[in-house]
Amino acid sequence: MANVKPAQGKLGIMVVGCGDVATTMMVGVLMARKGLTKPIGSMTQYDKIRVGKGDKKQYLHYKDIVPMASLDDVVFGCWDCYPQNAYQQAVYGEVLKTKDIEQVRDELEQIVPMKACFDKNYAKRIDGDNVKDCKTRWEMVEALKKDIQDFKARTGVDRVVVAWAASTEIYVPFEEKIHGTLASLEKAMKDDDRENIAPSMCYAYAALTEGCPFIMGAPNTTVDIPAMWELAEKTKMPISGKDFKTGQTLVKSGFAPILKVRNLGLSGWFSTNILGNRDGEVLDEPANFRTKEVSKLSTLETILRKEDQPDLYGDIYHKVRINYYPPRNDNKEGWDNLDIFGWMGYPMQIKIDFLCRDSILAAPVLLDLVLLSDLACRAGRYGIQRFLSFFLKSPMHDYTQGEEAVNNLFEQYVMLKNAIREMGGYEADEEID
C-alpha cells in the first residue's frame, strides 16, 4: 500500500436527511454485515480493477489494492427535520419490504435524527418540526460543528464522513462577491445572508472545518464554489461533485458515448421522469426543479461536443422534465426519446424506458462515495477529487479556469481506476482519450 493510512477503528457516516436513500443504505449495510443480504451495485464491494501488466497482471477488489473501511466498522448518525428514527422512516418510505427492515430493527431504532438546520424557503414542500432554533446562518454552522463533536464523543468513532442525502434546495446562482473567496463566504454567513447562503453550505462548512470529508448528493449549490474549494484546501479535506448519478443520467452518460464513437448525429434528446417519493414532491416546486434541471442538462454537452463535430452535434435540442406522480412512490420511471440521424442525414429514433427504483440505485452510490472519500482522506488527497465523478451527475471542475467536467461514463471509470491504482502504489496506466 502506498502511503495510505490504515482504516483503523470505526468510521462514522453522518447523513443529512434520514429519508429513503439514507435508510435504504443503512438497512442494506446492517443486513450485509449479518450475512442477510449482498451489497449489490456497490463498486467498493464488488468491482475488480486490473493492476500490473503482462505476467504481473491481476484483477483485484478495491480492498485488496488499498485499505478500505469495512462495513463492520461503520457507525451511522443523521440529521432530519422529521424526528422519527431510522426504523420508522424506513417503514414509512415503503422502499423496502417490512421483512427486510425487521431483521435490523434494533439497530435502526438506535439511529435517531438530530435536529436539522432547515430553512423552509429552500424546500417549501417540507413541514418537519425537528428543526434547530438558529437565528443566523453562522449559528447553524456552530450548532452543526457541535453535533459532529458530540457524535464523535458519543460513539467513539475515529473518523467521520458527512453526506447530504436530503432534498434538493432551490437554485442558488453563483455570486462571485459572495461565493468567490472563503473570507467573503464566512462574512455572508455571519451577516446572515439567507439569499446566497443555503443551509447545505452550513453543513459543508461545519463538516470540513471539523475534519470530515463532505459529499453532496443533491444538485444544490454547496461545495461547487471557489470559497469551498479554498476551505477544502485549507482544512486538507476531500470534496467531490454533486447529485448522485442513479437512473436517467447514468443511462445518458453511458449511452451518449455510443453515438459519439459510432459518429451518429443527434437532433434532440427528450428526458422525462415520473417519481412519487419525497424527492419528487420537493422537485414539483419550480424553484427546486431548476436546481435539478441545471444538473441534468450539463451531461450531454460535454460528451457530444458541438465544436468537435458540428455536423453531428451542432444543434441538439435537449429537454429534461421531472413529474411528481404519487402512485409510483420510489419506483421511478425514466423515459428517454432520442432523435438521431445517420448516413446522408436520414432520421432514426431510440427509446429508452428505465423502470428503476431510485433509492435502490442511490444507496450503493452513497456508500461508495463515503468509503472512497474516507480513503482519499487517509491517502492525503484533499480538495477536488475528480476521480469520484463516476458517481455524480455534476462532476466537480474549476469553471473559473475554463475547465470542463468529464461526463463520459467510461472516461470517468478510467479516472476512478487510475486513482485506486495510484493510492495502491501501482502505475496509473490507462489514458483518458
C-alpha positions in Angstrom: 0.0 0.0 0.0 1.4 3.4 -1.0 1.4 5.9 1.9 -2.3 5.4 2.8 -3.1 5.3 6.5 -4.8 2.1 7.5 -8.6 2.1 8.1 -8.2 1.6 11.8 -11.1 2.0 14.2 -14.7 3.0 13.5 -15.9 5.1 10.6 -18.9 7.4 11.3 -21.3 8.1 8.5 -23.3 11.2 9.3 -26.1 11.7 6.8 -28.1 14.8 6.3 -31.6 13.6 5.7 -32.9 10.3 7.2 -35.2 9.6 4.2 -35.4 6.9 1.6 -31.9 7.0 0.3 -30.2 7.1 3.7 -32.4 4.4 5.4 -32.2 2.1 2.3 -28.4 2.3 2.6 -28.4 1.8 6.3 -30.7 -1.3 6.1 -28.5 -2.8 3.3 -25.3 -2.3 5.3 -26.7 -3.6 8.5 -28.1 -6.7 6.8 -25.0 -7.3 4.7 -22.7 -7.4 7.7 -25.0 -10.0 9.3 -24.8 -12.1 6.1 -28.5 -11.5 5.4 -28.1 -9.8 2.0 -25.5 -8.8 -0.5 -24.4 -5.2 -1.3 -25.1 -5.5 -5.0 -24.4 -2.3 -7.0 -21.6 -1.2 -4.8 -18.3 -0.7 -6.7 -16.3 -0.8 -3.5 -17.7 -4.2 -2.6 -17.8 -5.9 -6.0 -15.7 -4.1 -8.7 -12.3 -5.5 -9.7 -9.6 -3.5 -11.2 -6.6 -4.6 -13.2 -3.3 -3.8 -11.7 0.1 -4.5 -13.4 0.7 -5.7 -16.9 1.9 -8.8 -18.7 3.0 -11.6 -16.2 2.2 -9.3 -13.3 -1.4 -8.5 -14.4 -4.1 -9.4 -11.8 -7.7 -8.3 -11.2 -8.3 -7.3 -7.6 -11.1 -5.9 -5.4 -10.5 -2.4 -4.2 -9.9 -3.7 -0.6 -7.0 -5.8 -2.0 -5.4 -2.8 -3.6 -6.0 -0.1 -0.9 -7.0 -0.2 2.8 -10.8 0.2 2.6 -13.0 0.7 5.6 -15.0 -2.4 6.4 -18.8 -2.4 6.6 -18.3 -4.0 10.0 -16.7 -0.7 11.3 -19.4 1.7 10.1 -21.5 3.7 12.6 -24.5 5.7 11.5 -25.7 9.1 12.6 -28.1 11.6 10.9 -29.9 14.9 10.9 -33.5 15.3 9.7 -36.3 17.8 10.1 -38.6 14.9 11.0 -38.0 13.2 14.4 -38.8 9.6 13.5 -35.9 7.1 14.0 -34.4 5.2 11.0 -36.6 2.2 11.5 -39.8 4.4 11.4 -38.5 6.3 8.4 -37.7 3.1 6.6 -41.1 1.6 7.2 -42.8 4.9 6.2 -40.8 5.2 3.0 -42.0 1.8 1.7 -38.9 1.3 -0.4 -38.0 -2.0 1.3 -40.1 -4.9 2.4 -41.1 -5.0 6.1 -39.5 -8.4 6.4 -36.1 -7.0 5.5 -36.4 -3.9 7.7 -37.5 -6.0 10.7 -34.3 -8.0 10.6 -32.2 -5.0 11.7 -35.0 -3.2 13.6 -33.0 -2.9 16.9 -30.0 -1.2 15.2 -32.3 1.1 13.2 -34.2 2.3 16.2 -30.9 3.4 17.8 -30.4 5.9 14.8 -32.4 8.9 16.0 -32.1 12.1 13.9 -30.6 15.1 15.4 -32.4 18.4 14.8 -31.8 19.7 11.3 -30.6 23.1 10.2 -33.6 24.0 8.0 -34.9 26.9 6.1 -38.4 26.4 4.6 -37.7 28.9 1.9 -35.3 26.4 0.4 -37.8 23.5 0.4 -41.3 24.8 0.6 -43.0 21.3 0.4 -41.4 20.1 3.7 -43.0 20.8 7.0 -40.9 19.0 9.6 -40.6 20.3 13.2 -37.4 18.6 14.2 -35.5 21.8 13.5 -32.8 23.8 15.3 -33.7 27.2 16.6 -30.8 29.0 14.9 -31.2 32.8 14.4 -28.4 33.1 11.8 -26.5 31.0 9.2 -23.4 31.3 11.4 -25.4 29.9 14.4 -26.3 26.9 12.1 -22.5 26.3 11.4 -21.7 26.4 15.1 -24.6 24.1 16.0 -23.6 21.6 13.4 -20.0 21.6 14.4 -21.1 20.8 18.0 -23.3 17.9 16.6 -20.3 16.4 14.9 -18.1 16.8 18.0 -20.8 15.2 20.2 -21.3 12.3 17.7 -17.6 11.5 17.8 -17.5 11.6 21.6 -20.7 9.6 22.0 -19.8 6.8 19.5 -16.1 6.7 19.8 -15.6 6.7 16.0 -12.1 7.5 14.7 -13.2 9.2 11.5 -16.4 10.8 10.1 -17.7 11.5 6.6 -20.7 13.8 6.2 -23.0 13.2 3.3 -26.1 15.1 2.1 -29.0 12.8 1.2 -31.7 15.3 1.9 -34.0 17.2 -0.5 -32.9 19.4 -3.4 -32.8 23.1 -2.4 -34.0 26.0 -4.5 -31.4 27.1 -7.1 -28.7 29.4 -5.7 -26.8 31.1 -8.6 -23.0 31.6 -8.2 -22.2 35.1 -7.0 -18.5 36.0 -7.2 -18.7 38.6 -4.4 -20.3 36.1 -2.0 -19.0 32.7 -3.1 -15.7 33.7 -4.6 -13.5 33.5 -1.5 -13.6 31.9 1.9 -13.5 35.2 3.6 -16.5 36.6 1.7 -18.4 33.3 2.3 -17.7 33.5 6.1 -18.8 37.1 6.1 -22.0 36.3 4.4 -22.7 33.6 6.9 -22.0 35.9 9.8 -24.2 38.6 8.2 -27.0 36.0 7.8 -27.3 36.4 4.1 -30.1 33.9 3.6 -30.5 34.5 -0.1 -26.9 33.5 -1.0 -26.1 31.1 1.8 -28.1 27.8 1.6 -28.4 25.6 4.7 -26.4 22.9 2.8 -23.4 25.3 2.7 -23.6 25.4 6.5 -23.4 21.6 6.7 -20.4 21.5 4.3 -18.6 24.3 6.1 -19.1 22.6 9.5 -18.0 19.2 8.2 -14.8 20.4 6.5 -13.8 22.5 9.5 -14.3 19.5 11.8 -12.0 17.4 9.6 -14.7 15.5 7.8 -14.9 14.9 4.0 -18.2 16.2 2.7 -20.4 14.7 -0.1 -23.2 16.5 -1.8 -25.8 14.0 -3.0 -28.3 16.6 -4.4 -27.7 19.2 -7.1 -27.5 22.1 -4.6 -25.0 24.9 -5.0 -22.9 23.9 -2.0 -19.3 22.8 -2.5 -19.1 23.7 -6.1 -17.9 27.2 -5.4 -14.4 28.7 -5.1 -14.9 29.6 -1.4 -15.5 25.9 -0.6 -12.5 24.8 -2.7 -10.4 27.2 -0.7 -11.8 25.8 2.6 -11.1 22.2 1.4 -7.5 23.1 0.6 -7.1 24.9 4.0 -8.6 22.0 6.0 -6.9 19.4 3.8 -10.3 17.6 3.3 -11.6 15.9 0.1 -14.7 17.1 -1.7 -16.3 16.0 -5.0 -19.0 16.9 -7.4 -22.8 16.8 -6.6 -26.0 14.9 -7.2 -26.0 11.0 -7.0 -25.9 9.6 -10.6 -28.6 6.9 -10.4 -31.1 6.3 -13.2 -31.6 8.5 -16.2 -28.3 10.4 -16.1 -26.4 7.1 -15.6 -28.1 5.9 -18.8 -27.3 9.2 -20.6 -23.6 9.3 -19.6 -23.3 5.7 -20.8 -25.4 5.8 -24.0 -24.2 9.2 -25.4 -20.7 7.8 -25.9 -22.2 5.1 -28.2 -23.4 7.9 -30.5 -20.0 9.6 -30.3 -17.8 6.6 -31.1 -20.2 5.4 -33.9 -20.3 9.0 -35.3 -24.1 9.1 -35.4 -25.8 12.5 -35.3 -28.2 13.7 -32.6 -31.0 16.2 -33.3 -32.7 16.0 -29.9 -32.8 14.2 -26.6 -36.0 14.4 -24.5 -35.9 13.1 -21.0 -38.8 12.8 -18.6 -39.3 11.2 -15.2 -42.2 10.2 -13.0 -41.4 9.9 -9.3 -43.7 9.8 -6.3 -41.4 10.0 -3.2 -40.5 13.0 -1.1 -37.8 13.9 -3.6 -40.4 14.0 -6.3 -42.7 16.2 -4.2 -39.9 18.7 -3.4 -39.0 18.8 -7.1 -42.6 19.6 -8.0 -41.8 23.1 -6.8 -40.4 25.0 -9.9 -37.6 26.8 -7.9 -36.3 23.4 -6.7 -36.7 21.7 -10.1 -34.5 24.4 -11.6 -31.6 23.2 -9.4 -32.1 19.7 -10.7 -32.5 20.8 -14.3 -29.2 22.6 -14.4 -27.5 19.4 -13.1 -29.1 17.1 -15.5 -28.7 19.3 -18.6 -24.9 19.5 -18.3 -24.2 15.9 -19.2 -24.7 15.8 -22.9 -22.9 18.9 -23.9 -19.5 17.8 -22.6 -19.8 14.3 -24.1 -21.1 15.3 -27.6 -19.1 18.5 -28.2 -20.5 20.6 -31.0 -17.2 22.3 -31.6 -15.5 19.0 -32.3 -18.3 17.6 -34.6 -20.6 20.4 -35.7 -22.2 18.3 -38.4 -23.3 15.7 -35.8 -23.9 17.7 -32.6 -24.1 21.3 -33.7 -27.8 21.8 -33.0 -29.0 19.4 -30.3 -32.4 20.2 -28.6 -32.1 18.9 -25.1 -35.1 18.9 -22.7 -35.4 17.4 -19.2 -38.6 17.1 -17.2 -39.5 15.6 -13.8 -43.1 15.0 -12.9 -44.4 14.3 -9.4 -46.6 11.2 -9.5 -47.5 9.8 -6.0 -48.7 6.4 -7.1 -45.2 5.4 -8.1 -43.6 6.4 -4.8 -39.9 5.4 -5.0 -40.3 3.4 -8.2 -39.2 6.0 -10.7 -39.7 5.7 -14.4 -37.1 7.5 -16.6 -38.2 7.7 -20.3 -35.8 9.0 -23.0 -36.5 9.8 -26.6 -33.5 10.3 -28.9 -33.9 11.7 -32.4 -30.7 10.6 -34.2 -29.6 10.7 -37.8 -27.2 8.6 -39.8 -26.0 8.1 -43.4 -27.0 11.1 -45.7 -28.8 12.6 -42.7 -31.6 10.0 -42.6 -33.5 10.2 -39.3 -33.9 7.4 -36.8 -35.2 7.1 -33.2 -34.1 5.4 -30.0 -36.4 4.9 -27.0 -35.1 4.0 -23.5 -37.6 3.2 -20.7 -35.9 2.6 -17.4 -38.3 1.4 -14.7 -35.9 1.8 -11.8 -36.0 2.1 -8.0 -34.5 5.4 -7.1 -33.2 4.6 -3.6 -32.1 1.1 -4.6 -29.8 2.7 -7.2 -28.7 5.6 -4.9 -27.9 3.6 -1.7 -24.7 1.9 -3.0 -23.6 5.2 -4.7 -23.9 6.9 -1.3 -21.9 4.1 0.4 -19.2 4.1 -2.3 -18.8 7.9 -2.1 -18.4 7.7 1.7 -15.9 4.9 1.6 -13.8 6.4 -1.2 -13.9 9.9 0.3 -12.6 8.3 3.6 -9.9 6.5 1.6 -8.9 9.7 -0.2 -8.6 11.5 3.2 -6.4 8.7 4.6 -4.3 8.9 1.4 -3.6 12.6 2.0 -5.7 13.7 -1.0 -7.6 16.9 -0.5 -9.6 19.5 -2.4 -11.5 18.5 -5.5 -11.5 14.7 -6.1 -12.2 14.3 -9.8 -11.9 10.5 -9.6 -15.3 10.5 -7.9 -17.0 11.9 -11.0 -18.2 8.4 -11.9 -20.8 8.6 -9.1 -22.1 12.1 -9.7 -24.4 13.9 -12.2 -22.3 17.1 -11.9 -18.6 16.3 -11.7 -16.5 18.9 -9.9 -14.4 21.1 -12.2 -12.8 24.5 -11.9 -15.1 26.6 -14.2 -13.3 29.7 -13.2 -10.3 28.4 -15.2 -12.4 27.2 -18.1 -12.2 23.6 -17.1 -15.0 21.4 -18.4 -16.5 18.5 -16.5 -15.8 14.9 -17.6 -19.3 13.3 -18.1 -18.5 10.4 -20.3 -19.1 7.4 -18.0 -16.2 5.3 -19.5 -13.7 8.2 -19.1 -14.9 8.6 -15.5 -14.3 4.9 -14.9 -10.7 5.3 -16.1 -10.2 8.2 -13.7 -11.7 6.1 -10.8 -9.5 3.1 -11.6 -6.3 5.1 -12.0 -6.9 6.8 -8.7 -7.3 3.5 -6.9 -4.2 2.2 -8.7 -2.1 5.2 -7.6 -3.3 5.0 -4.0 -2.4 1.3 -4.0 1.1 2.0 -5.2 0.6 0.9 -8.8 1.0 2.8 -12.0 -2.0 4.8 -13.3 -1.7 3.1 -16.7 -4.9 4.0 -18.6 -5.3 7.1 -20.7 -8.5 9.2 -20.9 -8.9 10.0 -24.6 
